[in-house]
Each structure stands twice: as structure tokens, then as C-alpha cells.
Amino acid sequence: MLERDGAYVVSADLPGFDADDIELTVSGRDLTLRADAETDAEADAETPTGRYHRRERRARSLARRLRLPGEVVEEEATASYEDGVLRVTLPKAAVEKGGTRIDVA
């Protein structure tokens, strides 16, 4: 995770996944990444008239939750996925200076 130019940029290597396999959500200061893919180990050996005697399937999945260093503007978050690398850009929310006054009773 990199902080630059008013945004947090998260990069993740996800080789072997398609963009449709990836789910991203951001809520408050939490970014959640999930990726699920099911592959066919013998897909190239399939024939239209053949019958399987043995077939292996492999499922890959991952899930990560990252705590962001600060608040972000959720609606302006963007993501791209190219050559197995996911990049998520999360613009930082403006920090109000001075805080909030709390009355003492």
C-alpha cells in the first residue's frame, strides 16, 4: 500500500485470475479483496466424443482485508487489472482541522 498524491494505492499480484473473479469492497477504512477461480486441469484433453475416466478440478481463492491508514472517499475509488496485477486507487477524504467541540455538562 502506497500513499501518494492525496490517495492510497493498493497493488496486488493476482496471476491466473480473470477480472470477473475479483471482488473489491471498501467500507470506512477497510478494503476487502476476494478472488475465486475454478480451473479445469484437463480442459485441453476434453473431446466431444470422449468419456472421462479421471478429471481433476482445482479451485483457487483468496481473501484479504486491509486497514487503510485514513478515511477515503468510497464513491471515487477506482480499480484496474492488467497482466495479473490489481491496482486500487482510493482518494483520501479531506481531514477537517480543529476537531469537534464536545460540551461538558
C-alpha positions in Angstrom: 0.0 0.0 0.0 1.4 3.3 -1.1 0.3 6.8 -0.1 0.7 9.5 -2.7 -0.9 12.5 -4.4 -3.9 12.5 -2.0 -4.7 8.8 -2.4 -3.8 5.4 -1.1 -2.8 3.0 -3.9 -3.0 -0.7 -3.3 -1.3 -3.2 -5.6 -1.7 -6.9 -5.5 -0.3 -9.7 -7.8 -3.1 -12.0 -8.8 -1.8 -14.2 -11.6 -4.2 -16.7 -13.1 -7.4 -14.8 -12.1 -9.8 -13.0 -14.5 -11.1 -9.6 -13.7 -14.6 -11.2 -13.2 -13.1 -13.4 -10.5 -12.2 -10.4 -8.3 -14.5 -8.7 -5.8 -13.5 -5.5 -4.1 -15.4 -3.6 -1.4 -14.4 -0.6 0.7 -16.2 0.4 3.9 -14.9 3.1 6.1 -11.2 2.4 6.5 -11.4 -1.3 5.4 -10.6 -2.6 1.9 -11.7 -6.2 1.3 -10.4 -8.2 -1.6 -11.7 -11.6 -2.6 -10.8 -13.6 -5.6 -12.2 -17.0 -6.6 -11.3 -19.1 -9.7 -12.0 -22.7 -10.6 -9.8 -24.2 -13.3 -10.0 -27.4 -15.2 -6.8 -29.4 -15.0 -7.6 -31.5 -18.1 -9.5 -28.9 -20.2 -7.2 -29.4 -23.2 -7.8 -33.2 -23.1 -11.5 -32.9 -23.5 -13.0 -34.4 -26.7 -16.6 -34.1 -27.9 -17.0 -37.9 -28.2 -14.7 -38.9 -25.3 -15.5 -40.1 -21.8 -13.7 -39.0 -18.6 -12.1 -41.8 -16.6 -10.4 -39.2 -14.4 -10.8 -35.5 -14.1 -9.2 -33.1 -11.7 -10.5 -29.7 -10.8 -8.6 -27.1 -8.9 -10.1 -24.2 -7.1 -8.1 -21.1 -6.1 -9.4 -18.5 -3.7 -8.0 -15.8 -1.5 -9.4 -13.1 0.8 -7.6 -10.2 2.4 -8.8 -7.3 4.4 -6.6 -4.3 4.7 -6.9 -1.5 7.2 -6.4 1.8 5.5 -4.3 4.5 7.3 -7.1 7.1 6.9 -10.6 7.7 5.7 -11.3 7.6 1.9 -13.9 8.8 -0.5 -15.6 5.5 -1.2 -17.6 6.7 -4.2 -14.4 7.8 -6.0 -12.4 4.6 -5.6 -11.2 3.0 -8.9 -9.5 -0.3 -9.8 -7.7 -1.7 -12.8 -6.5 -5.3 -13.5 -3.8 -5.9 -16.1 -1.3 -8.6 -16.7 -2.2 -10.3 -13.3 -1.7 -7.1 -11.3 -4.6 -5.4 -9.5 -4.3 -1.7 -8.7 -6.8 0.1 -6.5 -6.8 3.8 -6.0 -8.6 5.2 -3.0 -8.8 9.0 -2.8 -8.2 10.3 0.7 -11.1 12.1 2.4 -10.5 15.7 3.5 -9.5 15.9 7.1 -11.3 18.6 9.0 -9.0 20.6 11.1 -9.9 21.7 14.6 -11.9 18.7 15.6 -15.4 18.6 17.1 -16.3 20.5 20.2 -17.7 18.5 23.0 -19.8 20.3 25.6 -19.2 19.4 29.2 -22.4 19.1 31.3 
